[in-house]
């Protein structure tokens, strides 16, 4: 039943993305955007990702949702380009289940070609929502995407299914520290120690670190002090529909092709 409702929502155009900025921690300049799923249901109003993804992962709906998300983000990038706006990379969340289908690379390549976009404008954020069934295939798919020019991020680090195992095995560019560790980065307690050690590990592996859920000036200062390269959260920018992103893109540090 959920699968059919979700399929109908995609057909009717009831799904959309809100976009939240990611900013350089040192200078607070826009460095990228994350596409966040919203479902404008005629009966229930706005439905958020936490009420969608878990159900979708229980069926083939998650594969179709992933394809829709990649296409939608690329289409929006092409629209902003047509409007003459500078572009920054847009991150799209995918589930580990999408790595088992075997066609994620083809989907990404098709969408980039369809909208004539540089691969550097797309980032894949992998959520640790379950076990990767075929690690070899997952690594091969992600590495092919990275060779193409697409960046790969591990989202919600520290709260997911495998943690250090995924960090060890998967070809990655970025580590996103979960918001539960950012709450206390303005002090010297456990959160700060965990973030500091995670940043040191990530840097040793050649990865950038994004602090998620930054909601105060003190947390921003703490993330900067501990070495996080980028920050994301309500303090600097709340998620907004595509039409409201134009002023933010106008402040972009480096227009991308």
C-alpha positions as CSV (number, residue, x, y, z in Angstrom):
1,X,0.0,0.0,0.0
2,X,2.8,2.4,0.9
3,X,4.6,1.6,-2.4
4,X,1.5,2.4,-4.5
5,X,1.0,5.7,-2.5
6,X,4.6,6.7,-3.0
7,X,4.5,5.8,-6.7
8,X,1.3,7.9,-7.1
9,X,3.0,10.8,-5.3
10,X,6.0,10.7,-7.7
11,X,3.6,10.6,-10.7
12,X,1.5,13.5,-9.4
13,X,4.5,15.6,-8.5
14,X,3.7,15.6,-4.8
15,X,7.4,14.9,-3.9
16,X,9.8,17.8,-3.9
17,X,13.2,18.8,-2.4
18,X,14.0,21.5,0.1
19,X,17.6,22.6,0.0
20,X,19.9,23.3,2.9
21,X,23.2,25.1,2.6
22,X,26.6,23.7,3.6
23,X,29.1,26.3,4.6
24,X,32.9,26.6,5.0
25,X,33.5,26.6,8.8
26,X,36.2,29.2,8.6
27,X,34.5,31.8,6.4
28,X,30.7,30.8,6.5
29,X,30.6,31.0,2.7
30,X,28.3,28.6,0.8
31,X,30.1,25.5,-0.3
32,X,27.2,23.2,-1.3
33,X,23.6,22.2,-0.8
34,X,21.9,19.1,0.4
35,X,18.6,18.0,-1.2
36,X,16.1,17.1,1.6
37,X,13.0,15.1,0.6
38,X,9.5,16.5,1.3
39,X,6.1,14.8,0.5
40,X,3.2,17.3,0.0
41,X,0.4,14.8,0.7
42,X,-3.1,16.1,-0.1
43,X,-4.6,14.4,3.0
44,X,-1.8,14.5,5.6
45,X,0.1,17.7,4.6
46,X,3.9,17.8,4.6
47,X,5.6,14.5,5.3
48,X,9.3,14.5,6.2
49,X,12.1,12.0,5.3
50,X,12.0,10.1,8.7
51,X,8.4,9.1,7.9
52,X,9.2,8.1,4.3
53,X,12.6,6.4,4.1
54,X,12.1,3.6,6.6
55,X,8.9,2.4,4.8
56,X,10.4,2.8,1.4
57,X,13.4,0.6,2.4
58,X,11.0,-2.3,3.1
59,X,10.2,-2.5,-0.7
60,X,11.4,-1.7,-4.1
61,X,10.1,1.8,-3.5
62,X,13.6,2.9,-2.2
63,X,15.2,2.1,-5.6
64,X,12.6,4.2,-7.5
65,X,12.8,7.0,-4.9
66,X,16.6,7.1,-5.4
67,X,16.2,7.4,-9.1
68,X,13.7,10.1,-8.7
69,X,15.9,12.0,-6.3
70,X,19.0,12.0,-8.5
71,X,17.0,13.1,-11.6
72,X,15.2,15.8,-9.6
73,X,18.4,17.3,-8.2
74,X,20.1,17.3,-11.6
75,X,17.0,18.9,-13.2
76,X,17.0,21.6,-10.6
77,X,20.7,22.3,-11.1
78,X,20.0,22.7,-14.8
79,X,17.1,25.2,-14.0
80,X,19.4,27.3,-11.8
81,X,22.0,27.3,-14.6
82,X,19.4,28.5,-17.1
83,X,18.5,31.3,-14.7
84,X,22.1,32.4,-14.8
85,X,22.9,31.5,-11.2
86,X,26.3,30.3,-10.0
87,X,26.1,26.6,-9.1
88,X,27.4,24.6,-6.2
89,X,27.4,20.9,-5.7
90,X,24.1,19.3,-4.6
91,X,24.1,16.3,-2.3
92,X,21.4,13.6,-2.7
93,X,20.9,11.0,0.0
94,X,20.8,7.3,-1.1
95,X,20.1,4.2,1.0
96,X,22.6,1.4,1.2
97,X,19.9,-0.8,-0.4
98,X,20.4,1.2,-3.6
99,X,24.0,0.0,-3.8
100,X,22.7,-3.6,-4.3
101,X,20.6,-2.9,-7.4
102,X,23.6,-2.5,-9.7
103,X,22.2,0.4,-11.6
104,X,23.1,3.4,-9.4
105,X,26.1,4.3,-11.6
106,X,24.0,4.1,-14.8
107,X,21.3,6.3,-13.2
108,X,23.8,9.0,-12.2
109,X,25.6,8.9,-15.5
110,X,22.3,9.1,-17.4
111,X,21.0,12.1,-15.4
112,X,24.3,14.0,-15.7
113,X,24.2,13.5,-19.4
114,X,20.5,14.3,-19.8
115,X,21.0,17.7,-18.1
116,X,24.5,18.3,-19.4
117,X,26.0,18.7,-15.9
118,X,29.5,18.3,-14.7
119,X,29.8,15.3,-12.3
120,X,31.5,17.6,-9.8
121,X,28.0,19.2,-9.2
122,X,26.6,16.0,-7.7
123,X,27.4,14.4,-4.4
124,X,26.0,11.1,-3.1
125,X,25.4,10.9,0.6
126,X,25.2,7.3,1.8
127,X,23.0,6.8,4.9
128,X,24.0,4.0,7.3
129,X,20.5,2.6,7.6
130,X,21.3,-1.0,7.1
131,X,23.8,-3.6,6.3
132,X,25.5,-3.5,2.9
133,X,24.8,-7.0,1.5
134,X,27.5,-7.0,-1.2
135,X,30.4,-4.9,0.0
136,X,32.5,-5.6,-3.1
137,X,29.7,-4.4,-5.5
138,X,29.1,-1.3,-3.3
139,X,32.8,-0.4,-3.3
140,X,33.0,-0.9,-7.0
141,X,29.9,1.3,-7.7
142,X,31.1,4.1,-5.4
143,X,34.6,4.0,-6.8
144,X,33.3,4.3,-10.4
145,X,31.2,7.3,-9.3
146,X,34.3,8.9,-7.8
147,X,36.3,8.3,-10.9
148,X,33.5,9.9,-12.9
149,X,33.9,13.0,-10.7
150,X,31.0,12.5,-8.3
151,X,31.8,13.0,-4.6
152,X,30.7,10.4,-2.0
153,X,29.9,11.2,1.6
154,X,29.1,9.0,4.6
155,X,26.1,10.6,6.3
156,X,25.2,10.6,10.0
157,X,28.6,9.1,11.0
158,X,28.7,7.6,14.4
159,X,25.1,6.5,14.6
160,X,24.7,4.0,11.8
161,X,24.9,0.3,11.2
162,X,28.6,-0.2,10.7
163,X,30.5,3.0,11.6
164,X,34.2,2.3,11.4
165,X,33.7,-0.6,9.1
166,X,32.1,1.6,6.4
167,X,34.8,4.2,7.0
168,X,37.5,1.5,6.4
169,X,35.9,-0.3,3.4
170,X,34.1,2.3,1.4
171,X,35.7,4.8,-1.1
172,X,34.7,8.1,0.4
173,X,35.4,11.9,0.1
174,X,33.5,13.3,3.0
175,X,32.5,12.3,6.6
176,X,29.4,13.9,8.1
177,X,29.4,14.0,11.9
178,X,25.9,13.3,13.2
179,X,24.2,16.2,15.1
180,X,24.1,14.2,18.3
181,X,27.9,14.8,18.6
182,X,27.7,18.4,17.7
183,X,25.5,19.4,20.7
184,X,28.5,19.6,23.0
185,X,31.3,20.7,20.7
186,X,31.3,24.2,22.3
187,X,32.9,22.6,25.4
188,X,35.6,20.1,26.3
189,X,33.4,17.1,27.1
190,X,32.9,13.8,25.4
191,X,31.2,15.3,22.3
192,X,34.2,17.5,21.7
193,X,36.6,14.6,22.2
194,X,34.7,12.3,19.8
195,X,34.5,15.0,17.1
196,X,38.2,15.9,17.5
197,X,39.3,12.3,17.2
198,X,37.0,11.7,14.3
199,X,38.3,14.7,12.5
200,X,41.9,13.5,13.1
201,X,41.0,10.1,11.7
202,X,39.2,11.6,8.7
203,X,42.0,13.9,7.9
204,X,44.5,11.0,8.1
205,X,42.3,9.2,5.5
206,X,42.2,12.3,3.3
207,X,38.5,13.0,4.0
208,X,36.7,16.3,4.6
209,X,34.5,16.6,7.7
210,X,31.1,18.2,7.8
211,X,29.5,19.1,11.2
212,X,25.7,18.5,11.0
213,X,23.1,20.1,13.1
214,X,24.9,23.3,14.0
215,X,22.3,25.5,15.7
216,X,24.3,28.1,17.7
217,X,27.2,30.5,17.3
218,X,29.0,28.5,20.1
219,X,28.6,25.2,18.2
220,X,29.9,26.9,15.0
221,X,32.9,28.1,16.9
222,X,33.4,24.7,18.4
223,X,33.2,22.9,15.0
224,X,35.8,25.4,13.7
225,X,38.1,24.9,16.7
226,X,38.0,21.1,16.3
227,X,38.9,21.2,12.6
228,X,35.5,20.5,10.8
229,X,35.9,21.8,7.3
230,X,32.2,22.5,6.7
231,X,29.1,23.1,8.8
232,X,25.4,22.5,8.2
233,X,22.4,23.4,10.4
234,X,19.7,25.9,11.3
235,X,22.2,28.5,12.6
236,X,23.4,29.3,9.1
237,X,20.5,28.2,7.0
238,X,17.2,26.4,7.3
239,X,16.0,24.1,4.4
240,X,14.0,26.1,1.8
241,X,12.3,25.3,-1.5
242,X,14.2,25.7,-4.7
243,X,12.6,29.1,-5.5
244,X,14.0,30.6,-2.3
245,X,17.6,29.4,-2.9
246,X,18.5,32.0,-5.6
247,X,19.8,34.6,-3.1
248,X,21.9,32.0,-1.4
249,X,23.4,30.8,-4.7
250,X,24.2,34.4,-5.5
251,X,26.6,34.4,-2.5
252,X,28.4,31.2,-3.7
253,X,32.1,31.3,-3.3
254,X,33.1,29.5,-6.5
255,X,30.7,29.1,-9.4
256,X,30.9,25.5,-10.7
257,X,30.6,24.5,-14.4
